[in-house]
Amino acid sequence: MLVDKVLLSIGRRPYTDQLGLASAGITADVKGRIPVGEDFKTCTSNIRAIGDVIAGPMLAHKAEEEGVAAVEYIKGGSGHVHYNAIPSVVYTNPEVAWVGLTEEEAKKKGIAIRVGNFPMAANSRARANGMYRTS
């Protein structure tokens, strides 16, 4: 398939410039992200940061998991985010998504794996969009 145009977007960045970090005693890193510890605490112990303003993928479902973990820490428990279980996606047509280790990464770690495939024809969104017909 040949194409006439390609749209490429790179370089997402956190929008921390207008948050008043300096007045809270917080300094962003060179990429504008807020450094946090494992418990999402910033250098100001009563302020926690999650989501797009800290390191890692800028995904809503990542921020949601971090928010839950941060609240668990605040309540005196131990929060945890299993980052390898957070799906990643490329918004193309059709979309491409993945979760966990790649086949090669698993093999390098000596993890026994089984490889499976999911047919797009069984994907309800693809079918609803008329991309795949079952009849």
Sequence and secondary structure as in RCSB ss.txt:
>XXXX:A:sequence
MLVDKVLLSIGRRPYTDQLGLASAGITADVKGRIPVGEDFKTCTSNIRAIGDVIAGPMLAHKAEEEGVAAVEYIK
GGSGHVHYNAIPSVVYTNPEVAWVGLTEEEAKKKGIAIRVGNFPMAANSRARANGMYRTS
>XXXX:A:secstr
   S            TTS TGGGT    TTS     TT B SSTT B  GGGSSS   HHHHHHHHHHHHHHHT
TS     GGGS EEE  SS EEE S  HHHHHHTT         GGG HHHHHTTS    
